[in-house]
Amino acid sequence: MKETVYFGSIVNSGFEDLLLNKYGSSRKVIMVDENTHDHCLEYLLTSFPSLSEAEVMLLPAGEENKVMEVCFQVWNALSEYEISRHDLVMNLGGGMVTDMGGFIASIYKRGVDFIHIPTSLLGMVDASIGGKTGIDLGPYKNQLGVFSQAQAIFIDPVFLSTLPEDEIWNGYAEMLKHALISDEILWEKLVPIKSVEELVGLELIQQCAEIKLGIVQKDPLEKNERKLLNLGHTVGHAIEGYLLSKETPIAHGHAVAIGILIEAMIANRIGALDGSDYAKIEKAIKDHFARIGFESEEEIESVVSLMRNDKKNSEGLIKGILIHKIGKCETDFVYQEDLVISCLRTFLS
Ligand SMILES: NC(=O)c1ccc[n+]([C@@H]2O[C@H](COP(=O)([O-])OP(=O)(O)OC[C@H]3O[C@@H](n4cnc5c(N)ncnc54)[C@H](O)[C@@H]3O)[C@@H](O)[C@H]2O)c1
C-alpha cells in the first residue's frame, strides 16, 4: 500500500472527507503528548467539529516515555473505552507520538487504522512517513516495533508556530541527512540557513518529505535503498540511547547530527570521502549544533557496546552508512571498531 500524504493546510485537505466517508461511523481516538495537547489539539478540534466526541489519550511527553509501560496503559484505556478494530486512531504529535501511537494502534486487536498529523519539523520531514512504528527498550532505540503504514499523513506547517526553536533545529538534522544521501543541490540550499523562519515553509518541508517518501515507496521494508536513511543513526542512536537515562539526555535530531559528523569522519579517515566534502559537513554540523562531550573512556565504550546491538548489524559486525560524497552514500558498510572508537574520541572527549 502506498502512503497518502497531504501537504498544506489540513483544513483544505482530504481530512474531513476521510473522517466522514471512510470513518463516519467509527469512534475516534486522538493521541497527544502534554505539549501537543496544549498547543495543537484545540486547532484540530475547532477546525473539525466532527471530532468533538473523540477520546483524547494523553501521553507523557519525551523520548523517555516511548516505552512499553506507557503502551500498556494506553492499551488498557482503549479496551476500557471499548475501542474496536474498526475505529480510528489519530496521532497528533512529533516523532515520539507518531512512532508510539502507530505502534499502539498496530498491535491493538491486531491492528486499528491510524493516521498521522505530525506537529514537529522532524515528524513532518521524516518520522511520520514510511510506516516504521515502535518504542525503545532500555537504551536500545526503536528495539521493539512493526512496519505498519498510516492510512494517511497530513503535513501542515501551521502546527510549527508553537514548536520550540531547538526542536526546529532537530528537524533540520534529518533534512541535512536527506540531502547528504540523495541531493547535493538541496544540501547547498540547506547549509546557509541561519534562522528557523527559513525552515518552516511548506515548500522546503515538502521537498524533504518527498525524498523520504520516494525512498520508502521503493523499499518499504528496508531491504536495500531505505537503509540510506540510517545515515548518522548508527552512531547517533547509540549516543541517544546511552544518554537517555542520564541527567542530560540528547534530542534525537541533535544525536543524528553528531552521528553524521562522526560517520563522515570515519568515511574521510578511510579515504572514501574527500577532505573538501568532509570539511563542508563538519562546518555545517558545527555551525548549527552544540558540541557534546563525555567525561570518560568508559562512556565511549558504552556507546560502542550499544552500536554492537544495532538493528542494522549482521554477522556480528557493526554496519552503517558510508558517505562517498555529498549526495551519494553506500549501505551495509562495516565499521571497524577501533576506527569508530578513535573518531568518537576525537569528538566526544
Ligand atoms: N519512524 C521513523 O521513521 C522515524 C524517523 C526519524 C525519527 N523517529 C523518531 O522520532 C522521535 C523524534 O521526533 P521528534 O523530534 O518530533 O520528538 P518528539 O515527538 O519528542 O517532539 C519533540 C518535543 O516537541 C514537542 N512538540 C511537538 N510538536 C509540538 C508543537 N507543535 N508545539 C509545541 N511542542 C511540540 C514534543 O512534545 C516534545 O517535547 C524519536 O523517537 C525518533 O526515534 C522515527
The ligand as an SDF file (V2000), in Angstrom:
LIG
                    3D

 44 48  0  0  0  0  0  0  0  0999 V2000
    9.5690    6.2220   12.3310 N   0  0  0  0  0  0  0  0  0  0  0  0
   10.5760    6.8140   11.7200 C   0  0  0  0  0  0  0  0  0  0  0  0
   10.8460    6.5560   10.5380 O   0  0  0  0  0  0  0  0  0  0  0  0
   11.3970    7.8200   12.4700 C   0  0  0  0  0  0  0  0  0  0  0  0
   12.3110    8.6420   11.7860 C   0  0  0  0  0  0  0  0  0  0  0  0
   13.0070    9.6130   12.4980 C   0  0  0  0  0  0  0  0  0  0  0  0
   12.7900    9.7400   13.8680 C   0  0  0  0  0  0  0  0  0  0  0  0
   11.9140    8.9290   14.5080 N   0  0  0  0  0  0  0  0  0  0  0  0
   11.6550    9.0690   15.9500 C   0  0  0  0  0  0  0  0  0  0  0  0
   11.0740   10.3380   16.1690 O   0  0  0  0  0  0  0  0  0  0  0  0
   11.3630   10.7660   17.5050 C   0  0  0  0  0  0  0  0  0  0  0  0
   11.8650   12.1940   17.4660 C   0  0  0  0  0  0  0  0  0  0  0  0
   10.8270   13.0060   16.9670 O   0  0  0  0  0  0  0  0  0  0  0  0
   10.6330   14.4980   17.4800 P   0  0  0  0  0  0  0  0  0  0  0  0
   11.9150   15.2130   17.3870 O   0  0  0  0  0  0  0  0  0  0  0  0
    9.4430   15.0560   16.7960 O   0  0  0  0  0  0  0  0  0  0  0  0
   10.3910   14.2730   19.0360 O   0  0  0  0  0  0  0  0  0  0  0  0
    9.1220   14.4900   19.9920 P   0  0  0  0  0  0  0  0  0  0  0  0
    7.9090   13.8840   19.4470 O   0  0  0  0  0  0  0  0  0  0  0  0
    9.5690   14.0590   21.3400 O   0  0  0  0  0  0  0  0  0  0  0  0
    8.9230   16.0830   19.9430 O   0  0  0  0  0  0  0  0  0  0  0  0
    9.9180   16.9330   20.4610 C   0  0  0  0  0  0  0  0  0  0  0  0
    9.2910   17.8930   21.5020 C   0  0  0  0  0  0  0  0  0  0  0  0
    8.4800   18.8300   20.8360 O   0  0  0  0  0  0  0  0  0  0  0  0
    7.1680   18.8490   21.4280 C   0  0  0  0  0  0  0  0  0  0  0  0
    6.2540   19.2450   20.3690 N   0  0  0  0  0  0  0  0  0  0  0  0
    5.9150   18.5350   19.2550 C   0  0  0  0  0  0  0  0  0  0  0  0
    5.1430   19.2830   18.4630 N   0  0  0  0  0  0  0  0  0  0  0  0
    4.9510   20.4680   19.0850 C   0  0  0  0  0  0  0  0  0  0  0  0
    4.2780   21.6630   18.7350 C   0  0  0  0  0  0  0  0  0  0  0  0
    3.6640   21.8090   17.5540 N   0  0  0  0  0  0  0  0  0  0  0  0
    4.2960   22.6860   19.6200 N   0  0  0  0  0  0  0  0  0  0  0  0
    4.9860   22.5800   20.7870 C   0  0  0  0  0  0  0  0  0  0  0  0
    5.6620   21.4890   21.1710 N   0  0  0  0  0  0  0  0  0  0  0  0
    5.6500   20.4420   20.3060 C   0  0  0  0  0  0  0  0  0  0  0  0
    7.0010   17.4670   21.9810 C   0  0  0  0  0  0  0  0  0  0  0  0
    6.0280   17.4300   22.9950 O   0  0  0  0  0  0  0  0  0  0  0  0
    8.3970   17.1920   22.5230 C   0  0  0  0  0  0  0  0  0  0  0  0
    8.5540   17.8130   23.7710 O   0  0  0  0  0  0  0  0  0  0  0  0
   12.3840    9.7880   18.0560 C   0  0  0  0  0  0  0  0  0  0  0  0
   11.7280    8.8970   18.9260 O   0  0  0  0  0  0  0  0  0  0  0  0
   12.8840    9.0600   16.8260 C   0  0  0  0  0  0  0  0  0  0  0  0
   13.3370    7.7670   17.1170 O   0  0  0  0  0  0  0  0  0  0  0  0
   11.2100    7.9880   13.8310 C   0  0  0  0  0  0  0  0  0  0  0  0
  1  2  1  0
  2  3  2  0
  2  4  1  0
  4  5  1  0
  4 44  2  0
  5  6  2  0
  6  7  1  0
  7  8  2  0
  8  9  1  0
  8 44  1  0
  9 10  1  0
  9 42  1  0
 10 11  1  0
 11 12  1  0
 11 40  1  0
 12 13  1  0
 13 14  1  0
 14 15  2  0
 14 16  1  0
 14 17  1  0
 17 18  1  0
 18 19  2  0
 18 20  1  0
 18 21  1  0
 21 22  1  0
 22 23  1  0
 23 24  1  0
 23 38  1  0
 24 25  1  0
 25 26  1  0
 25 36  1  0
 26 27  1  0
 26 35  1  0
 27 28  2  0
 28 29  1  0
 29 30  1  0
 29 35  2  0
 30 31  1  0
 30 32  2  0
 32 33  1  0
 33 34  2  0
 34 35  1  0
 36 37  1  0
 36 38  1  0
 38 39  1  0
 40 41  1  0
 40 42  1  0
 42 43  1  0
M  CHG  2   8   1  16  -1
M  END
$$$$
